[in-house]
Amino acid sequence: MIKVTVNGEPLQLDDGICVQDYLTRMRCDARSRGIAVAVNGEILLREQYGQKRLNEGDSLELVQMTAGG
């Protein structure tokens, strides 16, 4: 297990988990254009989600766009 921070909250995840797997676990549609992901302040392209492994101490920020009026 590794300890990371997700949107400011501490969380334990499986060692070696990638961003794509985490999003799938959280039931986020990573293909959606309405989701932005940054790891340690670096914004990722959607194509990088499956390759970017999370490590001990990483900070993950997820932002989901919403529309409304």
CHARMM internal coordinates of N, CA and C (Angstrom, degrees):
IC EDIT
DIST 1 N 1 CA 1.4462
DIST 1 CA 1 C 1.5387
ANGL 1 N 1 CA 1 C 109.32
DIST 1 C 2 N 1.3276
ANGL 1 CA 1 C 2 N 114.95
DIHE 1 N 1 CA 1 C 2 N 146.54
DIST 2 N 2 CA 1.4583
ANGL 1 C 2 N 2 CA 120.66
DIHE 1 CA 1 C 2 N 2 CA 174.97
DIST 2 CA 2 C 1.5172
ANGL 2 N 2 CA 2 C 108.62
DIHE 1 C 2 N 2 CA 2 C -122.18
DIST 2 C 3 N 1.3216
ANGL 2 CA 2 C 3 N 115.42
DIHE 2 N 2 CA 2 C 3 N 154.26
DIST 3 N 3 CA 1.4586
ANGL 2 C 3 N 3 CA 121.41
DIHE 2 CA 2 C 3 N 3 CA 176.29
DIST 3 CA 3 C 1.5132
ANGL 3 N 3 CA 3 C 108.39
DIHE 2 C 3 N 3 CA 3 C -104.58
DIST 3 C 4 N 1.3328
ANGL 3 CA 3 C 4 N 115.52
DIHE 3 N 3 CA 3 C 4 N 126.04
DIST 4 N 4 CA 1.4580
ANGL 3 C 4 N 4 CA 122.42
DIHE 3 CA 3 C 4 N 4 CA 177.63
DIST 4 CA 4 C 1.5297
ANGL 4 N 4 CA 4 C 108.16
DIHE 3 C 4 N 4 CA 4 C -131.71
DIST 4 C 5 N 1.3142
ANGL 4 CA 4 C 5 N 115.56
DIHE 4 N 4 CA 4 C 5 N 172.87
DIST 5 N 5 CA 1.4583
ANGL 4 C 5 N 5 CA 121.17
DIHE 4 CA 4 C 5 N 5 CA 174.16
DIST 5 CA 5 C 1.5177
ANGL 5 N 5 CA 5 C 107.66
DIHE 4 C 5 N 5 CA 5 C -117.94
DIST 5 C 6 N 1.3237
ANGL 5 CA 5 C 6 N 116.59
DIHE 5 N 5 CA 5 C 6 N 127.83
DIST 6 N 6 CA 1.4588
ANGL 5 C 6 N 6 CA 121.48
DIHE 5 CA 5 C 6 N 6 CA 178.83
DIST 6 CA 6 C 1.5236
ANGL 6 N 6 CA 6 C 107.96
DIHE 5 C 6 N 6 CA 6 C -119.65
DIST 6 C 7 N 1.3263
ANGL 6 CA 6 C 7 N 115.80
DIHE 6 N 6 CA 6 C 7 N 115.97
DIST 7 N 7 CA 1.4635
ANGL 6 C 7 N 7 CA 122.05
DIHE 6 CA 6 C 7 N 7 CA -177.30
DIST 7 CA 7 C 1.5316
ANGL 7 N 7 CA 7 C 111.17
DIHE 6 C 7 N 7 CA 7 C 49.25
DIST 7 C 8 N 1.3291
ANGL 7 CA 7 C 8 N 115.71
DIHE 7 N 7 CA 7 C 8 N 43.13
DIST 8 N 8 CA 1.4488
ANGL 7 C 8 N 8 CA 121.62
DIHE 7 CA 7 C 8 N 8 CA 175.73
DIST 8 CA 8 C 1.5191
ANGL 8 N 8 CA 8 C 115.81
DIHE 7 C 8 N 8 CA 8 C 84.18
DIST 8 C 9 N 1.3344
ANGL 8 CA 8 C 9 N 117.72
DIHE 8 N 8 CA 8 C 9 N -2.15
DIST 9 N 9 CA 1.4647
ANGL 8 C 9 N 9 CA 121.90
DIHE 8 CA 8 C 9 N 9 CA -178.46
DIST 9 CA 9 C 1.5311
ANGL 9 N 9 CA 9 C 110.22
DIHE 8 C 9 N 9 CA 9 C -109.15
DIST 9 C 10 N 1.3374
ANGL 9 CA 9 C 10 N 117.48
DIHE 9 N 9 CA 9 C 10 N 132.40
DIST 10 N 10 CA 1.4654
ANGL 9 C 10 N 10 CA 119.33
DIHE 9 CA 9 C 10 N 10 CA 177.19
DIST 10 CA 10 C 1.5222
ANGL 10 N 10 CA 10 C 111.32
DIHE 9 C 10 N 10 CA 10 C -67.23
DIST 10 C 11 N 1.3171
ANGL 10 CA 10 C 11 N 115.57
DIHE 10 N 10 CA 10 C 11 N 145.13
DIST 11 N 11 CA 1.4616
ANGL 10 C 11 N 11 CA 120.80
DIHE 10 CA 10 C 11 N 11 CA -177.13
DIST 11 CA 11 C 1.5225
ANGL 11 N 11 CA 11 C 108.79
DIHE 10 C 11 N 11 CA 11 C -152.30
DIST 11 C 12 N 1.3268
ANGL 11 CA 11 C 12 N 116.38
DIHE 11 N 11 CA 11 C 12 N 145.73
DIST 12 N 12 CA 1.4633
ANGL 11 C 12 N 12 CA 121.11
DIHE 11 CA 11 C 12 N 12 CA 173.30
DIST 12 CA 12 C 1.5213
ANGL 12 N 12 CA 12 C 108.54
DIHE 11 C 12 N 12 CA 12 C -106.25
DIST 12 C 13 N 1.3246
ANGL 12 CA 12 C 13 N 115.51
DIHE 12 N 12 CA 12 C 13 N 133.28
DIST 13 N 13 CA 1.4638
ANGL 12 C 13 N 13 CA 122.22
DIHE 12 CA 12 C 13 N 13 CA -179.74
DIST 13 CA 13 C 1.5215
ANGL 13 N 13 CA 13 C 109.47
DIHE 12 C 13 N 13 CA 13 C -129.22
DIST 13 C 14 N 1.3162
ANGL 13 CA 13 C 14 N 115.16
DIHE 13 N 13 CA 13 C 14 N 163.23
DIST 14 N 14 CA 1.4569
ANGL 13 C 14 N 14 CA 120.65
DIHE 13 CA 13 C 14 N 14 CA 175.66
DIST 14 CA 14 C 1.5260
ANGL 14 N 14 CA 14 C 110.06
DIHE 13 C 14 N 14 CA 14 C -63.50
DIST 14 C 15 N 1.3119
ANGL 14 CA 14 C 15 N 115.79
DIHE 14 N 14 CA 14 C 15 N 139.47
DIST 15 N 15 CA 1.4522
ANGL 14 C 15 N 15 CA 121.68
DIHE 14 CA 14 C 15 N 15 CA 177.12
DIST 15 CA 15 C 1.5267
ANGL 15 N 15 CA 15 C 109.11
DIHE 14 C 15 N 15 CA 15 C -59.83
DIST 15 C 16 N 1.3366
ANGL 15 CA 15 C 16 N 116.87
DIHE 15 N 15 CA 15 C 16 N 134.33
DIST 16 N 16 CA 1.4555
ANGL 15 C 16 N 16 CA 121.41
DIHE 15 CA 15 C 16 N 16 CA 176.13
DIST 16 CA 16 C 1.5187
ANGL 16 N 16 CA 16 C 114.94
DIHE 15 C 16 N 16 CA 16 C 85.38
DIST 16 C 17 N 1.3217
ANGL 16 CA 16 C 17 N 118.40
DIHE 16 N 16 CA 16 C 17 N 4.84
DIST 17 N 17 CA 1.4639
ANGL 16 C 17 N 17 CA 120.68
DIHE 16 CA 16 C 17 N 17 CA -179.03
DIST 17 CA 17 C 1.5310
ANGL 17 N 17 CA 17 C 109.59
DIHE 16 C 17 N 17 CA 17 C -68.61
DIST 17 C 18 N 1.3190
ANGL 17 CA 17 C 18 N 116.17
DIHE 17 N 17 CA 17 C 18 N 141.31
DIST 18 N 18 CA 1.4554
ANGL 17 C 18 N 18 CA 120.38
DIHE 17 CA 17 C 18 N 18 CA 176.86
DIST 18 CA 18 C 1.5279
ANGL 18 N 18 CA 18 C 109.03
DIHE 17 C 18 N 18 CA 18 C -99.45
DIST 18 C 19 N 1.3091
ANGL 18 CA 18 C 19 N 115.69
DIHE 18 N 18 CA 18 C 19 N 165.33
DIST 19 N 19 CA 1.4614
ANGL 18 C 19 N 19 CA 121.22
DIHE 18 CA 18 C 19 N 19 CA -178.44
DIST 19 CA 19 C 1.5281
ANGL 19 N 19 CA 19 C 110.50
DIHE 18 C 19 N 19 CA 19 C -57.75
DIST 19 C 20 N 1.3236
ANGL 19 CA 19 C 20 N 118.01
DIHE 19 N 19 CA 19 C 20 N -43.32
DIST 20 N 20 CA 1.4688
ANGL 19 C 20 N 20 CA 121.68
DIHE 19 CA 19 C 20 N 20 CA -179.68
DIST 20 CA 20 C 1.5298
ANGL 20 N 20 CA 20 C 111.19
DIHE 19 C 20 N 20 CA 20 C -58.11
DIST 20 C 21 N 1.3357
ANGL 20 CA 20 C 21 N 116.74
DIHE 20 N 20 CA 20 C 21 N -45.22
DIST 21 N 21 CA 1.4600
ANGL 20 C 21 N 21 CA 120.63
DIHE 20 CA 20 C 21 N 21 CA 179.92
DIST 21 CA 21 C 1.5248
ANGL 21 N 21 CA 21 C 111.37
DIHE 20 C 21 N 21 CA 21 C -64.20
DIST 21 C 22 N 1.3268
ANGL 21 CA 21 C 22 N 116.72
DIHE 21 N 21 CA 21 C 22 N -39.64
DIST 22 N 22 CA 1.4615
ANGL 21 C 22 N 22 CA 120.03
DIHE 21 CA 21 C 22 N 22 CA 177.88
DIST 22 CA 22 C 1.5287
ANGL 22 N 22 CA 22 C 110.28
DIHE 21 C 22 N 22 CA 22 C -63.51
DIST 22 C 23 N 1.3280
ANGL 22 CA 22 C 23 N 117.25
DIHE 22 N 22 CA 22 C 23 N -45.43
DIST 23 N 23 CA 1.4682
ANGL 22 C 23 N 23 CA 120.51
DIHE 22 CA 22 C 23 N 23 CA 179.73
DIST 23 CA 23 C 1.5244
ANGL 23 N 23 CA 23 C 111.08
DIHE 22 C 23 N 23 CA 23 C -62.07
DIST 23 C 24 N 1.3223
ANGL 23 CA 23 C 24 N 116.73
DIHE 23 N 23 CA 23 C 24 N -40.82
DIST 24 N 24 CA 1.4666
ANGL 23 C 24 N 24 CA 120.74
DIHE 23 CA 23 C 24 N 24 CA 177.85
DIST 24 CA 24 C 1.5227
ANGL 24 N 24 CA 24 C 110.07
DIHE 23 C 24 N 24 CA 24 C -62.11
DIST 24 C 25 N 1.3252
ANGL 24 CA 24 C 25 N 116.80
DIHE 24 N 24 CA 24 C 25 N -44.35
DIST 25 N 25 CA 1.4599
ANGL 24 C 25 N 25 CA 121.44
DIHE 24 CA 24 C 25 N 25 CA 178.81
DIST 25 CA 25 C 1.5317
ANGL 25 N 25 CA 25 C 111.16
DIHE 24 C 25 N 25 CA 25 C -60.21
DIST 25 C 26 N 1.3335
ANGL 25 CA 25 C 26 N 116.40
DIHE 25 N 25 CA 25 C 26 N -35.51
DIST 26 N 26 CA 1.4684
ANGL 25 C 26 N 26 CA 121.44
DIHE 25 CA 25 C 26 N 26 CA -179.48
DIST 26 CA 26 C 1.5349
ANGL 26 N 26 CA 26 C 111.64
DIHE 25 C 26 N 26 CA 26 C -86.21
DIST 26 C 27 N 1.3257
ANGL 26 CA 26 C 27 N 116.07
DIHE 26 N 26 CA 26 C 27 N 3.18
DIST 27 N 27 CA 1.4630
ANGL 26 C 27 N 27 CA 122.94
DIHE 26 CA 26 C 27 N 27 CA 179.61
DIST 27 CA 27 C 1.5270
ANGL 27 N 27 CA 27 C 113.06
DIHE 26 C 27 N 27 CA 27 C 61.53
DIST 27 C 28 N 1.3164
ANGL 27 CA 27 C 28 N 114.55
DIHE 27 N 27 CA 27 C 28 N 35.55
DIST 28 N 28 CA 1.4625
ANGL 27 C 28 N 28 CA 121.09
DIHE 27 CA 27 C 28 N 28 CA 174.65
DIST 28 CA 28 C 1.5234
ANGL 28 N 28 CA 28 C 107.86
DIHE 27 C 28 N 28 CA 28 C -95.07
DIST 28 C 29 N 1.2969
ANGL 28 CA 28 C 29 N 116.83
DIHE 28 N 28 CA 28 C 29 N 136.76
DIST 29 N 29 CA 1.4613
ANGL 28 C 29 N 29 CA 120.88
DIHE 28 CA 28 C 29 N 29 CA 177.36
DIST 29 CA 29 C 1.5246
ANGL 29 N 29 CA 29 C 108.44
DIHE 28 C 29 N 29 CA 29 C -85.30
DIST 29 C 30 N 1.3206
ANGL 29 CA 29 C 30 N 115.96
DIHE 29 N 29 CA 29 C 30 N 97.24
DIST 30 N 30 CA 1.4638
ANGL 29 C 30 N 30 CA 121.31
DIHE 29 CA 29 C 30 N 30 CA -176.56
DIST 30 CA 30 C 1.5248
ANGL 30 N 30 CA 30 C 112.27
DIHE 29 C 30 N 30 CA 30 C -65.24
DIST 30 C 31 N 1.3252
ANGL 30 CA 30 C 31 N 117.51
DIHE 30 N 30 CA 30 C 31 N -17.60
DIST 31 N 31 CA 1.4647
ANGL 30 C 31 N 31 CA 120.45
DIHE 30 CA 30 C 31 N 31 CA 178.51
DIST 31 CA 31 C 1.5196
ANGL 31 N 31 CA 31 C 111.20
DIHE 30 C 31 N 31 CA 31 C -78.89
DIST 31 C 32 N 1.3179
ANGL 31 CA 31 C 32 N 116.01
DIHE 31 N 31 CA 31 C 32 N -14.82
DIST 32 N 32 CA 1.4598
ANGL 31 C 32 N 32 CA 120.77
DIHE 31 CA 31 C 32 N 32 CA -179.25
DIST 32 CA 32 C 1.5224
ANGL 32 N 32 CA 32 C 110.50
DIHE 31 C 32 N 32 CA 32 C -65.20
DIST 32 C 33 N 1.2832
ANGL 32 CA 32 C 33 N 116.25
DIHE 32 N 32 CA 32 C 33 N 138.01
DIST 33 N 33 CA 1.4591
ANGL 32 C 33 N 33 CA 120.66
DIHE 32 CA 32 C 33 N 33 CA 176.80
DIST 33 CA 33 C 1.5235
ANGL 33 N 33 CA 33 C 110.82
DIHE 32 C 33 N 33 CA 33 C -76.16
DIST 33 C 34 N 1.3162
ANGL 33 CA 33 C 34 N 117.85
DIHE 33 N 33 CA 33 C 34 N -5.52
DIST 34 N 34 CA 1.4506
ANGL 33 C 34 N 34 CA 121.80
DIHE 33 CA 33 C 34 N 34 CA -177.28
DIST 34 CA 34 C 1.5142
ANGL 34 N 34 CA 34 C 114.26
DIHE 33 C 34 N 34 CA 34 C -92.06
DIST 34 C 35 N 1.3461
ANGL 34 CA 34 C 35 N 118.56
DIHE 34 N 34 CA 34 C 35 N 8.53
DIST 35 N 35 CA 1.4529
ANGL 34 C 35 N 35 CA 121.54
DIHE 34 CA 34 C 35 N 35 CA -179.66
DIST 35 CA 35 C 1.5245
ANGL 35 N 35 CA 35 C 109.17
DIHE 34 C 35 N 35 CA 35 C -118.41
DIST 35 C 36 N 1.3375
ANGL 35 CA 35 C 36 N 115.50
DIHE 35 N 35 CA 35 C 36 N 132.64
DIST 36 N 36 CA 1.4656
ANGL 35 C 36 N 36 CA 121.06
DIHE 35 CA 35 C 36 N 36 CA 173.99
DIST 36 CA 36 C 1.5254
ANGL 36 N 36 CA 36 C 107.39
DIHE 35 C 36 N 36 CA 36 C -119.54
DIST 36 C 37 N 1.3268
ANGL 36 CA 36 C 37 N 115.91
DIHE 36 N 36 CA 36 C 37 N 140.04
DIST 37 N 37 CA 1.4628
ANGL 36 C 37 N 37 CA 121.85
DIHE 36 CA 36 C 37 N 37 CA -178.40
DIST 37 CA 37 C 1.5286
ANGL 37 N 37 CA 37 C 108.74
DIHE 36 C 37 N 37 CA 37 C -129.08
DIST 37 C 38 N 1.3373
ANGL 37 CA 37 C 38 N 115.23
DIHE 37 N 37 CA 37 C 38 N 133.10
DIST 38 N 38 CA 1.4591
ANGL 37 C 38 N 38 CA 121.04
DIHE 37 CA 37 C 38 N 38 CA 173.71
DIST 38 CA 38 C 1.5270
ANGL 38 N 38 CA 38 C 108.15
DIHE 37 C 38 N 38 CA 38 C -128.00
DIST 38 C 39 N 1.3139
ANGL 38 CA 38 C 39 N 116.03
DIHE 38 N 38 CA 38 C 39 N 138.15
DIST 39 N 39 CA 1.4642
ANGL 38 C 39 N 39 CA 122.13
DIHE 38 CA 38 C 39 N 39 CA 175.01
DIST 39 CA 39 C 1.5249
ANGL 39 N 39 CA 39 C 106.58
DIHE 38 C 39 N 39 CA 39 C -118.52
DIST 39 C 40 N 1.3259
ANGL 39 CA 39 C 40 N 114.93
DIHE 39 N 39 CA 39 C 40 N 121.40
DIST 40 N 40 CA 1.4737
ANGL 39 C 40 N 40 CA 121.61
DIHE 39 CA 39 C 40 N 40 CA -178.70
DIST 40 CA 40 C 1.5304
ANGL 40 N 40 CA 40 C 111.24
DIHE 39 C 40 N 40 CA 40 C 52.96
DIST 40 C 41 N 1.3398
ANGL 40 CA 40 C 41 N 115.63
DIHE 40 N 40 CA 40 C 41 N 39.89
DIST 41 N 41 CA 1.4599
ANGL 40 C 41 N 41 CA 121.63
DIHE 40 CA 40 C 41 N 41 CA 176.26
DIST 41 CA 41 C 1.5103
ANGL 41 N 41 CA 41 C 115.46
DIHE 40 C 41 N 41 CA 41 C 83.30
DIST 41 C 42 N 1.3274
ANGL 41 CA 41 C 42 N 117.85
DIHE 41 N 41 CA 41 C 42 N -2.45
DIST 42 N 42 CA 1.4603
ANGL 41 C 42 N 42 CA 121.48
DIHE 41 CA 41 C 42 N 42 CA -179.54
DIST 42 CA 42 C 1.5207
ANGL 42 N 42 CA 42 C 109.63
DIHE 41 C 42 N 42 CA 42 C -102.80
DIST 42 C 43 N 1.3293
ANGL 42 CA 42 C 43 N 116.23
DIHE 42 N 42 CA 42 C 43 N 118.70
DIST 43 N 43 CA 1.4622
ANGL 42 C 43 N 43 CA 121.06
DIHE 42 CA 42 C 43 N 43 CA 179.71
DIST 43 CA 43 C 1.5220
ANGL 43 N 43 CA 43 C 108.93
DIHE 42 C 43 N 43 CA 43 C -71.53
DIST 43 C 44 N 1.3325
ANGL 43 CA 43 C 44 N 115.03
DIHE 43 N 43 CA 43 C 44 N 132.30
DIST 44 N 44 CA 1.4637
ANGL 43 C 44 N 44 CA 120.60
DIHE 43 CA 43 C 44 N 44 CA -179.69
DIST 44 CA 44 C 1.5256
ANGL 44 N 44 CA 44 C 111.00
DIHE 43 C 44 N 44 CA 44 C -97.57
DIST 44 C 45 N 1.3135
ANGL 44 CA 44 C 45 N 115.83
DIHE 44 N 44 CA 44 C 45 N 146.58
DIST 45 N 45 CA 1.4575
ANGL 44 C 45 N 45 CA 121.55
DIHE 44 CA 44 C 45 N 45 CA 168.42
DIST 45 CA 45 C 1.5241
ANGL 45 N 45 CA 45 C 107.56
DIHE 44 C 45 N 45 CA 45 C -78.76
DIST 45 C 46 N 1.3227
ANGL 45 CA 45 C 46 N 117.94
DIHE 45 N 45 CA 45 C 46 N 150.33
DIST 46 N 46 CA 1.4706
ANGL 45 C 46 N 46 CA 120.79
DIHE 45 CA 45 C 46 N 46 CA 179.74
DIST 46 CA 46 C 1.5260
ANGL 46 N 46 CA 46 C 111.83
DIHE 45 C 46 N 46 CA 46 C -54.99
DIST 46 C 47 N 1.3319
ANGL 46 CA 46 C 47 N 116.60
DIHE 46 N 46 CA 46 C 47 N -33.70
DIST 47 N 47 CA 1.4549
ANGL 46 C 47 N 47 CA 120.58
DIHE 46 CA 46 C 47 N 47 CA -179.66
DIST 47 CA 47 C 1.5291
ANGL 47 N 47 CA 47 C 112.11
DIHE 46 C 47 N 47 CA 47 C -65.16
DIST 47 C 48 N 1.3259
ANGL 47 CA 47 C 48 N 117.81
DIHE 47 N 47 CA 47 C 48 N -18.49
DIST 48 N 48 CA 1.4654
ANGL 47 C 48 N 48 CA 122.15
DIHE 47 CA 47 C 48 N 48 CA -178.02
DIST 48 CA 48 C 1.5314
ANGL 48 N 48 CA 48 C 112.77
DIHE 47 C 48 N 48 CA 48 C -90.08
DIST 48 C 49 N 1.3143
ANGL 48 CA 48 C 49 N 118.84
DIHE 48 N 48 CA 48 C 49 N -11.86
DIST 49 N 49 CA 1.4651
ANGL 48 C 49 N 49 CA 121.36
DIHE 48 CA 48 C 49 N 49 CA -173.72
DIST 49 CA 49 C 1.5286
ANGL 49 N 49 CA 49 C 112.74
DIHE 48 C 49 N 49 CA 49 C -58.32
DIST 49 C 50 N 1.3098
ANGL 49 CA 49 C 50 N 117.51
DIHE 49 N 49 CA 49 C 50 N -39.20
DIST 50 N 50 CA 1.4598
ANGL 49 C 50 N 50 CA 121.01
DIHE 49 CA 49 C 50 N 50 CA -177.76
DIST 50 CA 50 C 1.5233
ANGL 50 N 50 CA 50 C 113.31
DIHE 49 C 50 N 50 CA 50 C -78.01
DIST 50 C 51 N 1.3271
ANGL 50 CA 50 C 51 N 117.09
DIHE 50 N 50 CA 50 C 51 N -15.53
DIST 51 N 51 CA 1.4594
ANGL 50 C 51 N 51 CA 121.09
DIHE 50 CA 50 C 51 N 51 CA -177.34
DIST 51 CA 51 C 1.5192
ANGL 51 N 51 CA 51 C 113.08
DIHE 50 C 51 N 51 CA 51 C -102.25
DIST 51 C 52 N 1.3347
ANGL 51 CA 51 C 52 N 117.18
DIHE 51 N 51 CA 51 C 52 N -23.37
DIST 52 N 52 CA 1.4641
ANGL 51 C 52 N 52 CA 120.67
DIHE 51 CA 51 C 52 N 52 CA -175.64
DIST 52 CA 52 C 1.5255
ANGL 52 N 52 CA 52 C 110.54
DIHE 51 C 52 N 52 CA 52 C -82.05
DIST 52 C 53 N 1.3318
ANGL 52 CA 52 C 53 N 115.73
DIHE 52 N 52 CA 52 C 53 N 108.79
DIST 53 N 53 CA 1.4612
ANGL 52 C 53 N 53 CA 122.19
DIHE 52 CA 52 C 53 N 53 CA 177.79
DIST 53 CA 53 C 1.5246
ANGL 53 N 53 CA 53 C 109.04
DIHE 52 C 53 N 53 CA 53 C -86.15
DIST 53 C 54 N 1.3217
ANGL 53 CA 53 C 54 N 115.70
DIHE 53 N 53 CA 53 C 54 N 140.21
DIST 54 N 54 CA 1.4530
ANGL 53 C 54 N 54 CA 120.44
DIHE 53 CA 53 C 54 N 54 CA 177.14
DIST 54 CA 54 C 1.5229
ANGL 54 N 54 CA 54 C 109.32
DIHE 53 C 54 N 54 CA 54 C -88.22
DIST 54 C 55 N 1.3117
ANGL 54 CA 54 C 55 N 115.87
DIHE 54 N 54 CA 54 C 55 N 141.57
DIST 55 N 55 CA 1.4563
ANGL 54 C 55 N 55 CA 122.31
DIHE 54 CA 54 C 55 N 55 CA -177.21
DIST 55 CA 55 C 1.5248
ANGL 55 N 55 CA 55 C 110.44
DIHE 54 C 55 N 55 CA 55 C -122.34
DIST 55 C 56 N 1.3072
ANGL 55 CA 55 C 56 N 115.76
DIHE 55 N 55 CA 55 C 56 N 162.82
DIST 56 N 56 CA 1.4588
ANGL 55 C 56 N 56 CA 122.67
DIHE 55 CA 55 C 56 N 56 CA 177.30
DIST 56 CA 56 C 1.5335
ANGL 56 N 56 CA 56 C 109.97
DIHE 55 C 56 N 56 CA 56 C -49.38
DIST 56 C 57 N 1.3320
ANGL 56 CA 56 C 57 N 115.72
DIHE 56 N 56 CA 56 C 57 N 127.80
DIST 57 N 57 CA 1.4574
ANGL 56 C 57 N 57 CA 121.00
DIHE 56 CA 56 C 57 N 57 CA 175.83
DIST 57 CA 57 C 1.5191
ANGL 57 N 57 CA 57 C 115.38
DIHE 56 C 57 N 57 CA 57 C 86.65
DIST 57 C 58 N 1.3301
ANGL 57 CA 57 C 58 N 118.16
DIHE 57 N 57 CA 57 C 58 N -3.82
DIST 58 N 58 CA 1.4609
ANGL 57 C 58 N 58 CA 119.95
DIHE 57 CA 57 C 58 N 58 CA 179.52
DIST 58 CA 58 C 1.5211
ANGL 58 N 58 CA 58 C 111.13
DIHE 57 C 58 N 58 CA 58 C -63.73
DIST 58 C 59 N 1.3287
ANGL 58 CA 58 C 59 N 114.50
DIHE 58 N 58 CA 58 C 59 N 151.64
DIST 59 N 59 CA 1.4545
ANGL 58 C 59 N 59 CA 121.74
DIHE 58 CA 58 C 59 N 59 CA 175.31
DIST 59 CA 59 C 1.5272
ANGL 59 N 59 CA 59 C 107.91
DIHE 58 C 59 N 59 CA 59 C -114.34
DIST 59 C 60 N 1.3170
ANGL 59 CA 59 C 60 N 115.50
DIHE 59 N 59 CA 59 C 60 N 121.04
DIST 60 N 60 CA 1.4660
ANGL 59 C 60 N 60 CA 122.06
DIHE 59 CA 59 C 60 N 60 CA -177.48
DIST 60 CA 60 C 1.5191
ANGL 60 N 60 CA 60 C 108.36
DIHE 59 C 60 N 60 CA 60 C -112.36
DIST 60 C 61 N 1.3269
ANGL 60 CA 60 C 61 N 116.67
DIHE 60 N 60 CA 60 C 61 N 129.09
DIST 61 N 61 CA 1.4651
ANGL 60 C 61 N 61 CA 121.96
DIHE 60 CA 60 C 61 N 61 CA 176.73
DIST 61 CA 61 C 1.5215
ANGL 61 N 61 CA 61 C 108.37
DIHE 60 C 61 N 61 CA 61 C -118.90
DIST 61 C 62 N 1.3215
ANGL 61 CA 61 C 62 N 115.51
DIHE 61 N 61 CA 61 C 62 N 126.72
DIST 62 N 62 CA 1.4603
ANGL 61 C 62 N 62 CA 122.03
DIHE 61 CA 61 C 62 N 62 CA 177.87
DIST 62 CA 62 C 1.5173
ANGL 62 N 62 CA 62 C 108.33
DIHE 61 C 62 N 62 CA 62 C -117.34
DIST 62 C 63 N 1.3245
ANGL 62 CA 62 C 63 N 115.92
DIHE 62 N 62 CA 62 C 63 N 132.40
DIST 63 N 63 CA 1.4568
ANGL 62 C 63 N 63 CA 121.49
DIHE 62 CA 62 C 63 N 63 CA 177.68
DIST 63 CA 63 C 1.5158
ANGL 63 N 63 CA 63 C 107.37
DIHE 62 C 63 N 63 CA 63 C -129.81
DIST 63 C 64 N 1.3317
ANGL 63 CA 63 C 64 N 115.91
DIHE 63 N 63 CA 63 C 64 N 127.62
DIST 64 N 64 CA 1.4551
ANGL 63 C 64 N 64 CA 119.90
DIHE 63 CA 63 C 64 N 64 CA 177.23
DIST 64 CA 64 C 1.5248
ANGL 64 N 64 CA 64 C 108.42
DIHE 63 C 64 N 64 CA 64 C -114.94
DIST 64 C 65 N 1.3187
ANGL 64 CA 64 C 65 N 114.95
DIHE 64 N 64 CA 64 C 65 N 124.89
DIST 65 N 65 CA 1.4535
ANGL 64 C 65 N 65 CA 121.28
DIHE 64 CA 64 C 65 N 65 CA 179.00
DIST 65 CA 65 C 1.5365
ANGL 65 N 65 CA 65 C 108.76
DIHE 64 C 65 N 65 CA 65 C -73.69
DIST 65 C 66 N 1.2889
ANGL 65 CA 65 C 66 N 116.11
DIHE 65 N 65 CA 65 C 66 N 143.31
DIST 66 N 66 CA 1.4555
ANGL 65 C 66 N 66 CA 121.00
DIHE 65 CA 65 C 66 N 66 CA 174.86
DIST 66 CA 66 C 1.5127
ANGL 66 N 66 CA 66 C 108.29
DIHE 65 C 66 N 66 CA 66 C -130.35
DIST 66 C 67 N 1.3029
ANGL 66 CA 66 C 67 N 115.27
DIHE 66 N 66 CA 66 C 67 N 151.01
DIST 67 N 67 CA 1.4559
ANGL 66 C 67 N 67 CA 120.96
DIHE 66 CA 66 C 67 N 67 CA 177.94
DIST 67 CA 67 C 1.5200
ANGL 67 N 67 CA 67 C 108.84
DIHE 66 C 67 N 67 CA 67 C -115.34
DIST 67 C 68 N 1.2450
ANGL 67 CA 67 C 68 N 115.07
DIHE 67 N 67 CA 67 C 68 N 150.00
DIST 68 N 68 CA 1.4591
ANGL 67 C 68 N 68 CA 118.48
DIHE 67 CA 67 C 68 N 68 CA 179.15
DIST 68 CA 68 C 1.5094
ANGL 68 N 68 CA 68 C 109.38
DIHE 67 C 68 N 68 CA 68 C 178.79
DIST 68 C 69 N 1.2903
ANGL 68 CA 68 C 69 N 113.54
DIHE 68 N 68 CA 68 C 69 N -179.03
DIST 69 N 69 CA 1.4564
ANGL 68 C 69 N 69 CA 114.54
DIHE 68 CA 68 C 69 N 69 CA -177.67
DIST 69 CA 69 C 1.4505
ANGL 69 N 69 CA 69 C 113.69
DIHE 68 C 69 N 69 CA 69 C -152.30
END
COOR INIT
IC SEED 1 N 1 CA 1 C
IC BUILD
